Amino acid sequence: MLNFPITDGMELVVFDMEWNQPIYGKEYGFDVSALTGEIIEIGAVKYTYENGNLIRGKQFSRNIKPQVYTKLHYHVKKVTGKSNSDLLNGVSFAMAYHAFRAFIGKAQILVGWGNSDTAMLKQNLKFFDMDDDLNVYFLDLQPLFSLFSGEKGKQRSVEFAVDFYGIDKRIGFHSATSDAIYTGRILEKIFEQNKTAQVLSTISSSAIDPDVVSEFTFVGSPCASQDMAYEGARAFWATCPICKTALNEKIKRFRIRKSEYALLFCPEHGEFFARSRSKKNKTGEFYVSSVMRLATQNDYYLVACKKEEFDKYGASGAPKEEPEEETGE
């Protein structure tokens, strides 16, 4: 989390990226887990904070010619509307990234929608033998929208948030530049419609250092029952993933629908948000995927909301009026 206050003149860069994916069944001369997506576009907008307001500045846009995944994955083609010929019209990733770093300049916070962009950026930097230290904080705006809109922890899309605030949909979605512009407009609305002190406090307690490992995952073995599958995750939750000290429960674990939550505490490293989700494999066996991360204010809000729902409705949760969108972590 931020270790400095947000003051007048501070710059933030709202950014988005698009990336191509390896095609299933195609042979590559390396382990594709080292490059799960190759970046093909970066878009960004710069903002300056002044006296409770965000002042919109310059825009950045670069198309990138991929070196490895040179044919568009069908899903990427469908979502972005790009064609294979579009991939020929771009600069190298190195040129695009160096230009992006110059655009970032003295900005101290990157802002994105969802938490996958910085991880993908660092993965591309590492794969192409470049320095993968970003040296800038990162703020995931998706849970902030959830917090300030009263969406109670739901993971909503950029377009949902745009509609929520009545932002003009003059340009399309699913290009890095347009999505960065829309994400910036959403951030503006959050500042406009809420108390400045509350927004700044939330940003300060939610922005993380992407160069420091703060999230840890576990995938359990297949089990005959959900209860057995959850036990494996509880063992994962027993000790701090950093120092292996036994963790205390600040909010005791509880299960609602197919997920189990807890808020855990390490005397040295502080509080951890923990969540496990039950799934079935192809043979019908149960397993859980679990995450623990250093808790941000958004995590406190999420686990508190889920606990409130659990206390009121039990393990089945509140009756659903509409399906929740799964658009990120």
N, C-alpha and C positions, 0 to 999 in steps of 0.2 A: 504494500500500500504506500501511497505518497508519503514522503518524509519531509515535505515542504508545503507551505500554504499556497493557494492559488491567489495571485496578486495582479493588480492592474498591469497590463502590458504583456502578460503571459500568453503564449501562442499554443494553440492546439491544432492538430491536423486530423481531419476526418478522412478516412480512406477505405477503399474497398478493392478487392482483387477478384479476377476470374482465373481459373486454371483448368487445364486439360487433364484427363486421366488416362492411365494405361488401358489398353483394350484387352478385355478378358480373352485368354487363350493365345494371345500373341507372345512370341518369344522376344525377350529383351536381353541384352548382354550384361545385365546386372540384376540385383534383387530389387524388385519394384517397391518393396517396403521402404527403401531408402529415398524414394521419390514418388509419393502417392499421388501427387499432382504437380504439373509443371505450369508455372504462372504464365498467362498469355495477355494479361491486361492489368494495369494499375491506374486507379483514379483517386483523386484526393481534392479536398478543399481546405484552405487554411482559415483559421479564426483567431481573433485576438480578444482576450477578455479585458473589458474596461468598465469599471464601476457598475457591476451587476449585469452587464450586457455582453453579448457576443457580437463582434463586428466581423462580418464575412469578408474574406479577402480573396486571394487568387486561387485559381483552379489548376490542377495538374492532371495530365492524361498521357499514357503511353501504351501503345500496342506492342506486344513482344512476339518475336518469331521464335517458336519453340525449337529446341535442338534435339530433343529426345522423343517426345510424344507429338509427332508431326501430323498425325491424322486425328481429327476430332472424334472423341468418344460420343456415341449417339446421344447420351444424356446431356452432355455439355452442349452439343449442337441444338438439341431441343430447347434447353433452358435459355441459352444466350442468343439464339438465332444466327450464330456465326456459321460460316462455311469453311471448308478446308482452304479455299483460296484466300480467305481473310487472314489465315495464319502466315501467309507469305509477306504480308504488309506490316512489318514491325521491326523494331530494333532488337539487339541482343538483350538477354536478361541483365547482363552486367551493365550495359549502357543505360537501360531503364532504371535499374536500382541506383546507380550513381546519380542520375538526374533526380530521382525521388529523394535521395538523401540531401541533395542540395536544396530541394524544395522544402524539406522538413526544417532545415536550417537550425535555428535556436529553439524550435518548439520542443516542449518537454513532455507532451502527452499525445499519443496516437489514439484515435477513437474509431471503433469499428462496430459492426453489427454481428454479434456472435463472437465466439472466442477462437475460431479456427484460422483467422487470417494471419496472425502473428506466428503461429506454429508452422503454417505452410510457408510463410516467408523465410523463417529460419531454416526450414528443411531445404528449400531451394538454395539458399546461400551456402549451406553446408555441402550440398550435393555438387555445386559448381565451384567448390574450393574457394569460397569467399568468407570473409569474417562474418560470422552469424550473430555477433553481439549487436543488438539494436540500440542499446544505450538510450532508451527512452521509455517512459511508462506507457501502459496500454489500458484503455477504458473500454469495456464491453457495454455498449449502450442498450443492448436488448433487455437485460434485467432492470436497467434504470427506467426504461419505458414501462416495464411491468410494474415497478414500484410506484411511479408517479401517475400512472393512468388508472390504478386500482385493479389491474388485471390479475393480481394475486399469484404471481410466479409463473404465469403462462408464458410460453415461448412463442412470441408472435413474429410474423414476417415484417419486413420493412414496409411493404404495401399496406398491411393492416394498420401499422402505426401512422402511415401517411393519411389513410382514410379516417382514422380516429381523430386526427388533428385538423382534417379538412384542408390538407395541403394540396395545392394545384398539381394535378398529374399531367403536366404538359409534356413531359418526356417519358420515354419507356423505362422499363425496369430491366434488371439482369444484364446491364453492362457495368463495368467497374466504375466508370465516371458518373453515370446517372444514379447508381445506388449510393455512391459517396455523396452526391448532391442531396439526395433525399434524406440520407442519414444525418447530414448537417442541418437540414431544415427541421428534422425531429428534435435534434439537440437544441436548436433555437427555441422551439415551442416549449420544451421542458424548462428552459430559463425564463421564458415569457410568462408561463402560467403557474409558476411556483415561487416560493420564497427563496431569494438568492442564497441566504445562509444555509438553507436546507439542501439546495442543489450542490453548493460547493462542498458541504460536509459529506454528502453522499459520494461525490466524485473522489474526494480525498480518501475516503475509506474503501473505495472500490477499485481504484486504479492500481494495477499491479506491475511489477517489474518482469517482463517476459523473458529476461535473461536468467532469472532464478527459477528453479523448479519449485512449483507451488501446488502441483496437482499430481495425484498418484492413483493408479488404477489397478484393478484386480478382476480377473475372470475365473470363476469357480469351475470345478469339475462337474460333469453331468451327474445328477442324482435322481433317485426315484420319486422324491417329493420336494415340494417347495420349501418345507421346513428344513430339510436336510441341506438344501442348496444355500439357504440363508445362513446356516451355521458357519459355512466356510467364509462368508463375507464378514461375519462377526469376529472371526479370528483375525482377519485382516484389519478390522477396526480396533483391535485390542491394544496395539502399541503405536507410538508415534512413527510415521514412516521415515522421519529424518534421524531421530536419535534412539528409537526403539524403547523409549520409556513408556510405561503403562499409561494409557489414557483414561481420564475420568469423563463421565457423561454429564454434561451441563444440561442437555435435553436428552432424556433417555430414549433409546431407540423405540420406534413405533412403526407399524406397517399400515399403509393405506393404499388400497387397490393393489397394484403389482410392485410397489416400491416401499422400501424401508428407509427411514431417515434417522439421523441423530446429530447432535452438536457435541463435539468431543473437545477435551482440553489437555494440552501438554504444558507442564510448568515452565518449560524452556521456550517452546515455539508457539505457544498460544492456542487459539481455538481452530478446530477443523470442522468444516461441513462434511457430512458423510451421507451418501445415498447409494443404495443397492436396488437394482431392478431385476425382477424375475423374468426369465425367458424360457422358451422351449426349443430344443434342437429338432432335427429332422426325424429322430427316432422317438420323439415324445418325452424325452427326459428333461428335467428342469436344471437350469444353471442360472447363476446371477452374475451380472457385471456390476462392479462397484467402483465408486470414485470417492476419494478423500482429497480435500484441498483446504489450504489456509483460508479461513472464512473471511468474506468481505461483508459489507453491510447488506448487500443484496442476498447473500446466503442466509444471514440472520433473518431477514424478512421472509425468505422462502420457507425455511424450516418452521418459523413461527406460524406462518399461514397454514402450512400443512398440519401442524400440531393442533391449531385451532379447529381445522376441519375434522381432524381425527376425533378430537374431544367431543365435537358436536354430533358427528354422523357415524363414528366408528370406522372400522377397517374398510368398509365399502365406499366411504367418502360421500361427498355431496352428490345428489342426482345431477347428471350432466345435461345441460341444455343444448350444447353443441360440442363437436369434437375439438380437442385442443390441437393446435398446429405444432408439429415437431420440426422446427426450423433452426436447429442449433443445439448446443449442449443444454 
